[in-house]
Amino acid sequence: MAVPLIIQTYFIFFATWFAGKRLKLSHQVCAPAAMIGASNFFELSVAVAIGLFGLDSPAALVCVVGVLVEVPVMLSLVNYANRKRY
């Protein structure tokens, strides 16, 4: 479950990042846009999955794994964006 989420998050971030650079957007616009685009809003997904399907559902498990994967991946992308400030 985690590997496709990691690939998707990095892909969307870098697609947005390089599109922003190509459009000559400032770092203050490009970095947050890429982060928001790559975010999966798992916090909301967890609440909805538990509310609809219960704690023991596979949907709730996937959402919790998503949160556990997304946090370190997003932190690595914040680090990248800060290092590549232009």
PDB file of N, CA, C and O in Angstrom:
ATOM      1  N   MET A   1       0.811  -1.196   0.000  1.00  0.00           N
ATOM      2  CA  MET A   1       0.000   0.000   0.000  1.00  0.00           C
ATOM      3  C   MET A   1       0.855   1.261   0.000  1.00  0.00           C
ATOM      4  O   MET A   1       0.492   2.269  -0.606  1.00  0.00           O
ATOM      5  N   ALA A   2       1.972   1.196   0.672  1.00  0.00           N
ATOM      6  CA  ALA A   2       2.773   2.396   0.863  1.00  0.00           C
ATOM      7  C   ALA A   2       3.532   2.816  -0.399  1.00  0.00           C
ATOM      8  O   ALA A   2       3.660   4.007  -0.680  1.00  0.00           O
ATOM      9  N   VAL A   3       4.027   1.850  -1.146  1.00  0.00           N
ATOM     10  CA  VAL A   3       4.870   2.181  -2.309  1.00  0.00           C
ATOM     11  C   VAL A   3       4.124   3.015  -3.357  1.00  0.00           C
ATOM     12  O   VAL A   3       4.670   4.023  -3.805  1.00  0.00           O
ATOM     13  N   PRO A   4       2.909   2.648  -3.768  1.00  0.00           N
ATOM     14  CA  PRO A   4       2.205   3.501  -4.729  1.00  0.00           C
ATOM     15  C   PRO A   4       1.929   4.906  -4.189  1.00  0.00           C
ATOM     16  O   PRO A   4       1.951   5.876  -4.947  1.00  0.00           O
ATOM     17  N   LEU A   5       1.669   5.018  -2.887  1.00  0.00           N
ATOM     18  CA  LEU A   5       1.438   6.336  -2.294  1.00  0.00           C
ATOM     19  C   LEU A   5       2.695   7.202  -2.352  1.00  0.00           C
ATOM     20  O   LEU A   5       2.625   8.398  -2.632  1.00  0.00           O
ATOM     21  N   ILE A   6       3.830   6.589  -2.088  1.00  0.00           N
ATOM     22  CA  ILE A   6       5.098   7.325  -2.141  1.00  0.00           C
ATOM     23  C   ILE A   6       5.373   7.783  -3.567  1.00  0.00           C
ATOM     24  O   ILE A   6       5.721   8.942  -3.795  1.00  0.00           O
ATOM     25  N   ILE A   7       5.217   6.880  -4.520  1.00  0.00           N
ATOM     26  CA  ILE A   7       5.460   7.225  -5.928  1.00  0.00           C
ATOM     27  C   ILE A   7       4.522   8.340  -6.373  1.00  0.00           C
ATOM     28  O   ILE A   7       4.954   9.290  -7.026  1.00  0.00           O
ATOM     29  N   GLN A   8       3.252   8.232  -6.026  1.00  0.00           N
ATOM     30  CA  GLN A   8       2.270   9.242  -6.417  1.00  0.00           C
ATOM     31  C   GLN A   8       2.614  10.602  -5.816  1.00  0.00           C
ATOM     32  O   GLN A   8       2.544  11.618  -6.508  1.00  0.00           O
ATOM     33  N   THR A   9       2.979  10.632  -4.552  1.00  0.00           N
ATOM     34  CA  THR A   9       3.267  11.901  -3.885  1.00  0.00           C
ATOM     35  C   THR A   9       4.471  12.589  -4.516  1.00  0.00           C
ATOM     36  O   THR A   9       4.422  13.781  -4.816  1.00  0.00           O
ATOM     37  N   TYR A  10       5.553  11.839  -4.717  1.00  0.00           N
ATOM     38  CA  TYR A  10       6.737  12.429  -5.348  1.00  0.00           C
ATOM     39  C   TYR A  10       6.444  12.871  -6.786  1.00  0.00           C
ATOM     40  O   TYR A  10       6.879  13.943  -7.207  1.00  0.00           O
ATOM     41  N   PHE A  11       5.714  12.055  -7.529  1.00  0.00           N
ATOM     42  CA  PHE A  11       5.415  12.396  -8.920  1.00  0.00           C
ATOM     43  C   PHE A  11       4.626  13.704  -9.016  1.00  0.00           C
ATOM     44  O   PHE A  11       4.975  14.589  -9.798  1.00  0.00           O
ATOM     45  N   ILE A  12       3.570  13.819  -8.224  1.00  0.00           N
ATOM     46  CA  ILE A  12       2.747  15.027  -8.286  1.00  0.00           C
ATOM     47  C   ILE A  12       3.534  16.246  -7.825  1.00  0.00           C
ATOM     48  O   ILE A  12       3.420  17.317  -8.420  1.00  0.00           O
ATOM     49  N   PHE A  13       4.328  16.096  -6.773  1.00  0.00           N
ATOM     50  CA  PHE A  13       5.135  17.217  -6.299  1.00  0.00           C
ATOM     51  C   PHE A  13       6.071  17.708  -7.397  1.00  0.00           C
ATOM     52  O   PHE A  13       6.091  18.896  -7.717  1.00  0.00           O
ATOM     53  N   PHE A  14       6.847  16.789  -7.975  1.00  0.00           N
ATOM     54  CA  PHE A  14       7.837  17.217  -8.966  1.00  0.00           C
ATOM     55  C   PHE A  14       7.197  17.698 -10.260  1.00  0.00           C
ATOM     56  O   PHE A  14       7.736  18.590 -10.914  1.00  0.00           O
ATOM     57  N   ALA A  15       6.071  17.132 -10.640  1.00  0.00           N
ATOM     58  CA  ALA A  15       5.354  17.640 -11.822  1.00  0.00           C
ATOM     59  C   ALA A  15       4.918  19.082 -11.586  1.00  0.00           C
ATOM     60  O   ALA A  15       5.071  19.932 -12.463  1.00  0.00           O
ATOM     61  N   THR A  16       4.381  19.353 -10.413  1.00  0.00           N
ATOM     62  CA  THR A  16       3.947  20.714 -10.081  1.00  0.00           C
ATOM     63  C   THR A  16       5.136  21.640  -9.899  1.00  0.00           C
ATOM     64  O   THR A  16       5.104  22.787 -10.345  1.00  0.00           O
ATOM     65  N   TRP A  17       6.176  21.158  -9.252  1.00  0.00           N
ATOM     66  CA  TRP A  17       7.379  21.963  -8.999  1.00  0.00           C
ATOM     67  C   TRP A  17       8.001  22.426 -10.318  1.00  0.00           C
ATOM     68  O   TRP A  17       8.281  23.612 -10.490  1.00  0.00           O
ATOM     69  N   PHE A  18       8.214  21.497 -11.241  1.00  0.00           N
ATOM     70  CA  PHE A  18       8.859  21.863 -12.499  1.00  0.00           C
ATOM     71  C   PHE A  18       7.936  22.678 -13.404  1.00  0.00           C
ATOM     72  O   PHE A  18       8.406  23.517 -14.173  1.00  0.00           O
ATOM     73  N   ALA A  19       6.635  22.441 -13.318  1.00  0.00           N
ATOM     74  CA  ALA A  19       5.695  23.285 -14.068  1.00  0.00           C
ATOM     75  C   ALA A  19       5.736  24.715 -13.537  1.00  0.00           C
ATOM     76  O   ALA A  19       5.705  25.666 -14.318  1.00  0.00           O
ATOM     77  N   GLY A  20       5.806  24.873 -12.227  1.00  0.00           N
ATOM     78  CA  GLY A  20       5.909  26.203 -11.628  1.00  0.00           C
ATOM     79  C   GLY A  20       7.191  26.909 -12.002  1.00  0.00           C
ATOM     80  O   GLY A  20       7.195  28.110 -12.272  1.00  0.00           O
ATOM     81  N   LYS A  21       8.287  26.156 -12.017  1.00  0.00           N
ATOM     82  CA  LYS A  21       9.561  26.751 -12.436  1.00  0.00           C
ATOM     83  C   LYS A  21       9.505  27.174 -13.900  1.00  0.00           C
ATOM     84  O   LYS A  21      10.015  28.230 -14.274  1.00  0.00           O
ATOM     85  N   ARG A  22       8.880  26.334 -14.720  1.00  0.00           N
ATOM     86  CA  ARG A  22       8.777  26.658 -16.149  1.00  0.00           C
ATOM     87  C   ARG A  22       7.913  27.897 -16.378  1.00  0.00           C
ATOM     88  O   ARG A  22       8.171  28.680 -17.292  1.00  0.00           O
ATOM     89  N   LEU A  23       6.892  28.069 -15.546  1.00  0.00           N
ATOM     90  CA  LEU A  23       6.045  29.256 -15.628  1.00  0.00           C
ATOM     91  C   LEU A  23       6.667  30.474 -14.945  1.00  0.00           C
ATOM     92  O   LEU A  23       6.077  31.554 -14.916  1.00  0.00           O
ATOM     93  N   LYS A  24       7.859  30.280 -14.399  1.00  0.00           N
ATOM     94  CA  LYS A  24       8.608  31.340 -13.718  1.00  0.00           C
ATOM     95  C   LYS A  24       7.861  31.886 -12.497  1.00  0.00           C
ATOM     96  O   LYS A  24       7.876  33.087 -12.226  1.00  0.00           O
ATOM     97  N   LEU A  25       7.212  30.980 -11.771  1.00  0.00           N
ATOM     98  CA  LEU A  25       6.561  31.371 -10.529  1.00  0.00           C
ATOM     99  C   LEU A  25       7.620  31.546  -9.442  1.00  0.00           C
ATOM    100  O   LEU A  25       8.650  30.872  -9.455  1.00  0.00           O
ATOM    101  N   SER A  26       7.363  32.438  -8.522  1.00  0.00           N
ATOM    102  CA  SER A  26       8.312  32.637  -7.421  1.00  0.00           C
ATOM    103  C   SER A  26       8.295  31.413  -6.512  1.00  0.00           C
ATOM    104  O   SER A  26       7.354  30.620  -6.519  1.00  0.00           O
ATOM    105  N   HIS A  27       9.356  31.284  -5.736  1.00  0.00           N
ATOM    106  CA  HIS A  27       9.456  30.168  -4.798  1.00  0.00           C
ATOM    107  C   HIS A  27       8.295  30.201  -3.803  1.00  0.00           C
ATOM    108  O   HIS A  27       7.787  29.151  -3.409  1.00  0.00           O
ATOM    109  N   GLN A  28       7.876  31.389  -3.400  1.00  0.00           N
ATOM    110  CA  GLN A  28       6.795  31.541  -2.427  1.00  0.00           C
ATOM    111  C   GLN A  28       5.457  31.031  -2.967  1.00  0.00           C
ATOM    112  O   GLN A  28       4.563  30.706  -2.184  1.00  0.00           O
ATOM    113  N   VAL A  29       5.308  30.956  -4.278  1.00  0.00           N
ATOM    114  CA  VAL A  29       4.087  30.432  -4.886  1.00  0.00           C
ATOM    115  C   VAL A  29       4.282  28.969  -5.292  1.00  0.00           C
ATOM    116  O   VAL A  29       3.410  28.132  -5.059  1.00  0.00           O
ATOM    117  N   CYS A  30       5.409  28.675  -5.890  1.00  0.00           N
ATOM    118  CA  CYS A  30       5.663  27.349  -6.448  1.00  0.00           C
ATOM    119  C   CYS A  30       5.751  26.270  -5.364  1.00  0.00           C
ATOM    120  O   CYS A  30       5.149  25.206  -5.507  1.00  0.00           O
ATOM    121  N   ALA A  31       6.485  26.528  -4.296  1.00  0.00           N
ATOM    122  CA  ALA A  31       6.669  25.515  -3.251  1.00  0.00           C
ATOM    123  C   ALA A  31       5.344  25.140  -2.573  1.00  0.00           C
ATOM    124  O   ALA A  31       5.037  23.951  -2.478  1.00  0.00           O
ATOM    125  N   PRO A  32       4.549  26.107  -2.100  1.00  0.00           N
ATOM    126  CA  PRO A  32       3.276  25.712  -1.486  1.00  0.00           C
ATOM    127  C   PRO A  32       2.317  25.041  -2.474  1.00  0.00           C
ATOM    128  O   PRO A  32       1.583  24.126  -2.099  1.00  0.00           O
ATOM    129  N   ALA A  33       2.319  25.488  -3.724  1.00  0.00           N
ATOM    130  CA  ALA A  33       1.441  24.869  -4.720  1.00  0.00           C
ATOM    131  C   ALA A  33       1.808  23.399  -4.917  1.00  0.00           C
ATOM    132  O   ALA A  33       0.931  22.541  -5.002  1.00  0.00           O
ATOM    133  N   ALA A  34       3.100  23.117  -4.989  1.00  0.00           N
ATOM    134  CA  ALA A  34       3.550  21.733  -5.154  1.00  0.00           C
ATOM    135  C   ALA A  34       3.207  20.891  -3.925  1.00  0.00           C
ATOM    136  O   ALA A  34       2.817  19.732  -4.059  1.00  0.00           O
ATOM    137  N   MET A  35       3.351  21.468  -2.730  1.00  0.00           N
ATOM    138  CA  MET A  35       3.031  20.739  -1.507  1.00  0.00           C
ATOM    139  C   MET A  35       1.532  20.448  -1.408  1.00  0.00           C
ATOM    140  O   MET A  35       1.134  19.340  -1.049  1.00  0.00           O
ATOM    141  N   ILE A  36       0.711  21.435  -1.723  1.00  0.00           N
ATOM    142  CA  ILE A  36      -0.735  21.232  -1.662  1.00  0.00           C
ATOM    143  C   ILE A  36      -1.176  20.230  -2.720  1.00  0.00           C
ATOM    144  O   ILE A  36      -2.040  19.391  -2.464  1.00  0.00           O
ATOM    145  N   GLY A  37      -0.585  20.315  -3.906  1.00  0.00           N
ATOM    146  CA  GLY A  37      -0.923  19.358  -4.958  1.00  0.00           C
ATOM    147  C   GLY A  37      -0.563  17.930  -4.586  1.00  0.00           C
ATOM    148  O   GLY A  37      -1.288  16.995  -4.926  1.00  0.00           O
ATOM    149  N   ALA A  38       0.552  17.758  -3.891  1.00  0.00           N
ATOM    150  CA  ALA A  38       1.012  16.414  -3.533  1.00  0.00           C
ATOM    151  C   ALA A  38       0.308  15.862  -2.295  1.00  0.00           C
ATOM    152  O   ALA A  38       0.327  14.653  -2.066  1.00  0.00           O
ATOM    153  N   SER A  39      -0.300  16.715  -1.510  1.00  0.00           N
ATOM    154  CA  SER A  39      -0.949  16.268  -0.282  1.00  0.00           C
ATOM    155  C   SER A  39      -2.191  15.442  -0.601  1.00  0.00           C
ATOM    156  O   SER A  39      -2.931  15.744  -1.538  1.00  0.00           O
ATOM    157  N   ASN A  40      -2.401  14.410   0.183  1.00  0.00           N
ATOM    158  CA  ASN A  40      -3.547  13.530  -0.030  1.00  0.00           C
ATOM    159  C   ASN A  40      -4.671  13.759   0.974  1.00  0.00           C
ATOM    160  O   ASN A  40      -5.699  13.086   0.904  1.00  0.00           O
ATOM    161  N   PHE A  41      -4.499  14.681   1.892  1.00  0.00           N
ATOM    162  CA  PHE A  41      -5.510  15.005   2.902  1.00  0.00           C
ATOM    163  C   PHE A  41      -6.008  13.746   3.612  1.00  0.00           C
ATOM    164  O   PHE A  41      -7.212  13.523   3.740  1.00  0.00           O
ATOM    165  N   PHE A  42      -5.057  12.929   4.069  1.00  0.00           N
ATOM    166  CA  PHE A  42      -5.412  11.675   4.732  1.00  0.00           C
ATOM    167  C   PHE A  42      -6.116  11.889   6.060  1.00  0.00           C
ATOM    168  O   PHE A  42      -6.852  11.014   6.517  1.00  0.00           O
ATOM    169  N   GLU A  43      -5.905  13.027   6.681  1.00  0.00           N
ATOM    170  CA  GLU A  43      -6.564  13.267   7.963  1.00  0.00           C
ATOM    171  C   GLU A  43      -8.087  13.218   7.789  1.00  0.00           C
ATOM    172  O   GLU A  43      -8.795  12.619   8.598  1.00  0.00           O
ATOM    173  N   LEU A  44      -8.564  13.843   6.745  1.00  0.00           N
ATOM    174  CA  LEU A  44      -9.997  13.804   6.453  1.00  0.00           C
ATOM    175  C   LEU A  44     -10.425  12.406   6.035  1.00  0.00           C
ATOM    176  O   LEU A  44     -11.505  11.949   6.407  1.00  0.00           O
ATOM    177  N   SER A  45      -9.594  11.734   5.274  1.00  0.00           N
ATOM    178  CA  SER A  45      -9.913  10.381   4.819  1.00  0.00           C
ATOM    179  C   SER A  45     -10.064   9.412   5.986  1.00  0.00           C
ATOM    180  O   SER A  45     -10.950   8.557   5.976  1.00  0.00           O
ATOM    181  N   VAL A  46      -9.202   9.544   6.991  1.00  0.00           N
ATOM    182  CA  VAL A  46      -9.290   8.663   8.156  1.00  0.00           C
ATOM    183  C   VAL A  46     -10.634   8.856   8.850  1.00  0.00           C
ATOM    184  O   VAL A  46     -11.317   7.884   9.172  1.00  0.00           O
ATOM    185  N   ALA A  47     -11.008  10.101   9.075  1.00  0.00           N
ATOM    186  CA  ALA A  47     -12.268  10.380   9.758  1.00  0.00           C
ATOM    187  C   ALA A  47     -13.467   9.835   8.974  1.00  0.00           C
ATOM    188  O   ALA A  47     -14.374   9.240   9.556  1.00  0.00           O
ATOM    189  N   VAL A  48     -13.465  10.037   7.674  1.00  0.00           N
ATOM    190  CA  VAL A  48     -14.580   9.567   6.852  1.00  0.00           C
ATOM    191  C   VAL A  48     -14.615   8.041   6.803  1.00  0.00           C
ATOM    192  O   VAL A  48     -15.685   7.446   6.933  1.00  0.00           O
ATOM    193  N   ALA A  49     -13.465   7.404   6.619  1.00  0.00           N
ATOM    194  CA  ALA A  49     -13.434   5.936   6.530  1.00  0.00           C
ATOM    195  C   ALA A  49     -13.894   5.296   7.832  1.00  0.00           C
ATOM    196  O   ALA A  49     -14.649   4.323   7.814  1.00  0.00           O
ATOM    197  N   ILE A  50     -13.444   5.836   8.960  1.00  0.00           N
ATOM    198  CA  ILE A  50     -13.870   5.270  10.240  1.00  0.00           C
ATOM    199  C   ILE A  50     -15.363   5.522  10.455  1.00  0.00           C
ATOM    200  O   ILE A  50     -16.087   4.643  10.924  1.00  0.00           O
ATOM    201  N   GLY A  51     -15.813   6.717  10.110  1.00  0.00           N
ATOM    202  CA  GLY A  51     -17.230   7.032  10.272  1.00  0.00           C
ATOM    203  C   GLY A  51     -18.131   6.176   9.401  1.00  0.00           C
ATOM    204  O   GLY A  51     -19.205   5.767   9.842  1.00  0.00           O
ATOM    205  N   LEU A  52     -17.716   5.900   8.182  1.00  0.00           N
ATOM    206  CA  LEU A  52     -18.554   5.133   7.256  1.00  0.00           C
ATOM    207  C   LEU A  52     -18.424   3.625   7.417  1.00  0.00           C
ATOM    208  O   LEU A  52     -19.419   2.901   7.364  1.00  0.00           O
ATOM    209  N   PHE A  53     -17.184   3.148   7.616  1.00  0.00           N
ATOM    210  CA  PHE A  53     -16.941   1.713   7.564  1.00  0.00           C
ATOM    211  C   PHE A  53     -16.536   1.090   8.893  1.00  0.00           C
ATOM    212  O   PHE A  53     -16.526  -0.136   9.010  1.00  0.00           O
ATOM    213  N   GLY A  54     -16.203   1.894   9.896  1.00  0.00           N
ATOM    214  CA  GLY A  54     -15.798   1.375  11.201  1.00  0.00           C
ATOM    215  C   GLY A  54     -14.296   1.207  11.319  1.00  0.00           C
ATOM    216  O   GLY A  54     -13.557   1.261  10.336  1.00  0.00           O
ATOM    217  N   LEU A  55     -13.870   1.001  12.561  1.00  0.00           N
ATOM    218  CA  LEU A  55     -12.432   0.899  12.851  1.00  0.00           C
ATOM    219  C   LEU A  55     -11.764  -0.329  12.240  1.00  0.00           C
ATOM    220  O   LEU A  55     -10.573  -0.288  11.932  1.00  0.00           O
ATOM    221  N   ASP A  56     -12.486  -1.385  12.065  1.00  0.00           N
ATOM    222  CA  ASP A  56     -11.895  -2.646  11.586  1.00  0.00           C
ATOM    223  C   ASP A  56     -11.891  -2.781  10.074  1.00  0.00           C
ATOM    224  O   ASP A  56     -11.537  -3.843   9.560  1.00  0.00           O
ATOM    225  N   SER A  57     -12.272  -1.745   9.347  1.00  0.00           N
ATOM    226  CA  SER A  57     -12.392  -1.869   7.894  1.00  0.00           C
ATOM    227  C   SER A  57     -11.043  -1.720   7.197  1.00  0.00           C
ATOM    228  O   SER A  57     -10.154  -1.033   7.700  1.00  0.00           O
ATOM    229  N   PRO A  58     -10.891  -2.363   6.042  1.00  0.00           N
ATOM    230  CA  PRO A  58      -9.672  -2.176   5.249  1.00  0.00           C
ATOM    231  C   PRO A  58      -9.490  -0.717   4.807  1.00  0.00           C
ATOM    232  O   PRO A  58      -8.361  -0.250   4.665  1.00  0.00           O
ATOM    233  N   ALA A  59     -10.585  -0.010   4.594  1.00  0.00           N
ATOM    234  CA  ALA A  59     -10.485   1.396   4.186  1.00  0.00           C
ATOM    235  C   ALA A  59      -9.819   2.235   5.277  1.00  0.00           C
ATOM    236  O   ALA A  59      -8.996   3.102   4.984  1.00  0.00           O
ATOM    237  N   ALA A  60     -10.173   1.976   6.517  1.00  0.00           N
ATOM    238  CA  ALA A  60      -9.551   2.704   7.634  1.00  0.00           C
ATOM    239  C   ALA A  60      -8.062   2.370   7.727  1.00  0.00           C
ATOM    240  O   ALA A  60      -7.243   3.249   7.992  1.00  0.00           O
ATOM    241  N   LEU A  61      -7.715   1.110   7.510  1.00  0.00           N
ATOM    242  CA  LEU A  61      -6.308   0.702   7.550  1.00  0.00           C
ATOM    243  C   LEU A  61      -5.498   1.420   6.479  1.00  0.00           C
ATOM    244  O   LEU A  61      -4.407   1.920   6.755  1.00  0.00           O
ATOM    245  N   VAL A  62      -6.021   1.473   5.270  1.00  0.00           N
ATOM    246  CA  VAL A  62      -5.317   2.141   4.175  1.00  0.00           C
ATOM    247  C   VAL A  62      -5.117   3.619   4.493  1.00  0.00           C
ATOM    248  O   VAL A  62      -4.056   4.178   4.214  1.00  0.00           O
ATOM    249  N   CYS A  63      -6.122   4.245   5.068  1.00  0.00           N
ATOM    250  CA  CYS A  63      -6.002   5.678   5.399  1.00  0.00           C
ATOM    251  C   CYS A  63      -4.958   5.913   6.476  1.00  0.00           C
ATOM    252  O   CYS A  63      -4.213   6.891   6.412  1.00  0.00           O
ATOM    253  N   VAL A  64      -4.894   5.033   7.461  1.00  0.00           N
ATOM    254  CA  VAL A  64      -3.884   5.181   8.517  1.00  0.00           C
ATOM    255  C   VAL A  64      -2.492   4.957   7.948  1.00  0.00           C
ATOM    256  O   VAL A  64      -1.564   5.691   8.287  1.00  0.00           O
ATOM    257  N   VAL A  65      -2.332   3.960   7.091  1.00  0.00           N
ATOM    258  CA  VAL A  65      -1.030   3.752   6.437  1.00  0.00           C
ATOM    259  C   VAL A  65      -0.673   4.975   5.606  1.00  0.00           C
ATOM    260  O   VAL A  65       0.490   5.376   5.556  1.00  0.00           O
ATOM    261  N   GLY A  66      -1.661   5.565   4.957  1.00  0.00           N
ATOM    262  CA  GLY A  66      -1.416   6.770   4.163  1.00  0.00           C
ATOM    263  C   GLY A  66      -0.852   7.906   4.990  1.00  0.00           C
ATOM    264  O   GLY A  66       0.076   8.590   4.560  1.00  0.00           O
ATOM    265  N   VAL A  67      -1.407   8.112   6.176  1.00  0.00           N
ATOM    266  CA  VAL A  67      -0.902   9.169   7.064  1.00  0.00           C
ATOM    267  C   VAL A  67       0.526   8.870   7.483  1.00  0.00           C
ATOM    268  O   VAL A  67       1.375   9.761   7.487  1.00  0.00           O
ATOM    269  N   LEU A  68       0.792   7.620   7.835  1.00  0.00           N
ATOM    270  CA  LEU A  68       2.131   7.249   8.290  1.00  0.00           C
ATOM    271  C   LEU A  68       3.171   7.376   7.179  1.00  0.00           C
ATOM    272  O   LEU A  68       4.343   7.635   7.451  1.00  0.00           O
ATOM    273  N   VAL A  69       2.751   7.197   5.948  1.00  0.00           N
ATOM    274  CA  VAL A  69       3.655   7.342   4.812  1.00  0.00           C
ATOM    275  C   VAL A  69       3.789   8.806   4.411  1.00  0.00           C
ATOM    276  O   VAL A  69       4.885   9.270   4.097  1.00  0.00           O
ATOM    277  N   GLU A  70       2.688   9.522   4.421  1.00  0.00           N
ATOM    278  CA  GLU A  70       2.682  10.887   3.897  1.00  0.00           C
ATOM    279  C   GLU A  70       3.535  11.850   4.723  1.00  0.00           C
ATOM    280  O   GLU A  70       4.201  12.717   4.157  1.00  0.00           O
ATOM    281  N   VAL A  71       3.526  11.715   6.017  1.00  0.00           N
ATOM    282  CA  VAL A  71       4.242  12.676   6.861  1.00  0.00           C
ATOM    283  C   VAL A  71       5.743  12.700   6.556  1.00  0.00           C
ATOM    284  O   VAL A  71       6.269  13.777   6.273  1.00  0.00           O
ATOM    285  N   PRO A  72       6.456  11.578   6.597  1.00  0.00           N
ATOM    286  CA  PRO A  72       7.891  11.660   6.280  1.00  0.00           C
ATOM    287  C   PRO A  72       8.170  12.049   4.825  1.00  0.00           C
ATOM    288  O   PRO A  72       9.153  12.736   4.545  1.00  0.00           O
ATOM    289  N   VAL A  73       7.315  11.615   3.905  1.00  0.00           N
ATOM    290  CA  VAL A  73       7.508  11.986   2.501  1.00  0.00           C
ATOM    291  C   VAL A  73       7.343  13.493   2.330  1.00  0.00           C
ATOM    292  O   VAL A  73       8.157  14.129   1.660  1.00  0.00           O
ATOM    293  N   MET A  74       6.307  14.067   2.922  1.00  0.00           N
ATOM    294  CA  MET A  74       6.088  15.510   2.805  1.00  0.00           C
ATOM    295  C   MET A  74       7.213  16.289   3.478  1.00  0.00           C
ATOM    296  O   MET A  74       7.612  17.340   2.977  1.00  0.00           O
ATOM    297  N   LEU A  75       7.734  15.797   4.602  1.00  0.00           N
ATOM    298  CA  LEU A  75       8.869  16.468   5.252  1.00  0.00           C
ATOM    299  C   LEU A  75      10.102  16.455   4.348  1.00  0.00           C
ATOM    300  O   LEU A  75      10.853  17.429   4.301  1.00  0.00           O
ATOM    301  N   SER A  76      10.308  15.345   3.631  1.00  0.00           N
ATOM    302  CA  SER A  76      11.445  15.302   2.700  1.00  0.00           C
ATOM    303  C   SER A  76      11.239  16.285   1.549  1.00  0.00           C
ATOM    304  O   SER A  76      12.202  16.873   1.057  1.00  0.00           O
ATOM    305  N   LEU A  77       9.994  16.465   1.117  1.00  0.00           N
ATOM    306  CA  LEU A  77       9.715  17.414   0.038  1.00  0.00           C
ATOM    307  C   LEU A  77       9.854  18.861   0.510  1.00  0.00           C
ATOM    308  O   LEU A  77      10.286  19.718  -0.261  1.00  0.00           O
ATOM    309  N   VAL A  78       9.498  19.142   1.750  1.00  0.00           N
ATOM    310  CA  VAL A  78       9.720  20.479   2.312  1.00  0.00           C
ATOM    311  C   VAL A  78      11.215  20.759   2.354  1.00  0.00           C
ATOM    312  O   VAL A  78      11.657  21.851   1.999  1.00  0.00           O
ATOM    313  N   ASN A  79      11.982  19.782   2.782  1.00  0.00           N
ATOM    314  CA  ASN A  79      13.443  19.935   2.813  1.00  0.00           C
ATOM    315  C   ASN A  79      13.985  20.211   1.413  1.00  0.00           C
ATOM    316  O   ASN A  79      14.827  21.092   1.236  1.00  0.00           O
ATOM    317  N   TYR A  80      13.508  19.467   0.422  1.00  0.00           N
ATOM    318  CA  TYR A  80      13.943  19.689  -0.962  1.00  0.00           C
ATOM    319  C   TYR A  80      13.596  21.103  -1.426  1.00  0.00           C
ATOM    320  O   TYR A  80      14.439  21.800  -1.990  1.00  0.00           O
ATOM    321  N   ALA A  81      12.359  21.519  -1.186  1.00  0.00           N
ATOM    322  CA  ALA A  81      11.924  22.849  -1.627  1.00  0.00           C
ATOM    323  C   ALA A  81      12.748  23.949  -0.960  1.00  0.00           C
ATOM    324  O   ALA A  81      13.088  24.944  -1.600  1.00  0.00           O
ATOM    325  N   ASN A  82      13.065  23.776   0.304  1.00  0.00           N
ATOM    326  CA  ASN A  82      13.876  24.785   0.993  1.00  0.00           C
ATOM    327  C   ASN A  82      15.307  24.816   0.478  1.00  0.00           C
ATOM    328  O   ASN A  82      15.906  25.889   0.394  1.00  0.00           O
ATOM    329  N   ARG A  83      15.861  23.672   0.136  1.00  0.00           N
ATOM    330  CA  ARG A  83      17.230  23.642  -0.415  1.00  0.00           C
ATOM    331  C   ARG A  83      17.306  24.206  -1.826  1.00  0.00           C
ATOM    332  O   ARG A  83      18.330  24.769  -2.214  1.00  0.00           O
ATOM    333  N   LYS A  84      16.225  24.058  -2.602  1.00  0.00           N
ATOM    334  CA  LYS A  84      16.227  24.508  -4.002  1.00  0.00           C
ATOM    335  C   LYS A  84      15.596  25.887  -4.167  1.00  0.00           C
ATOM    336  O   LYS A  84      15.107  26.221  -5.247  1.00  0.00           O
ATOM    337  N   ARG A  85      15.605  26.677  -3.117  1.00  0.00           N
ATOM    338  CA  ARG A  85      15.024  28.018  -3.193  1.00  0.00           C
ATOM    339  C   ARG A  85      15.692  28.794  -4.333  1.00  0.00           C
ATOM    340  O   ARG A  85      16.917  28.803  -4.454  1.00  0.00           O
ATOM    341  N   TYR A  86      14.884  29.434  -5.154  1.00  0.00           N
ATOM    342  CA  TYR A  86      15.421  30.191  -6.283  1.00  0.00           C
ATOM    343  C   TYR A  86      14.895  31.585  -6.295  1.00  0.00           C
ATOM    344  O   TYR A  86      15.242  32.367  -7.180  1.00  0.00           O
TER     345      TYR A  86
END
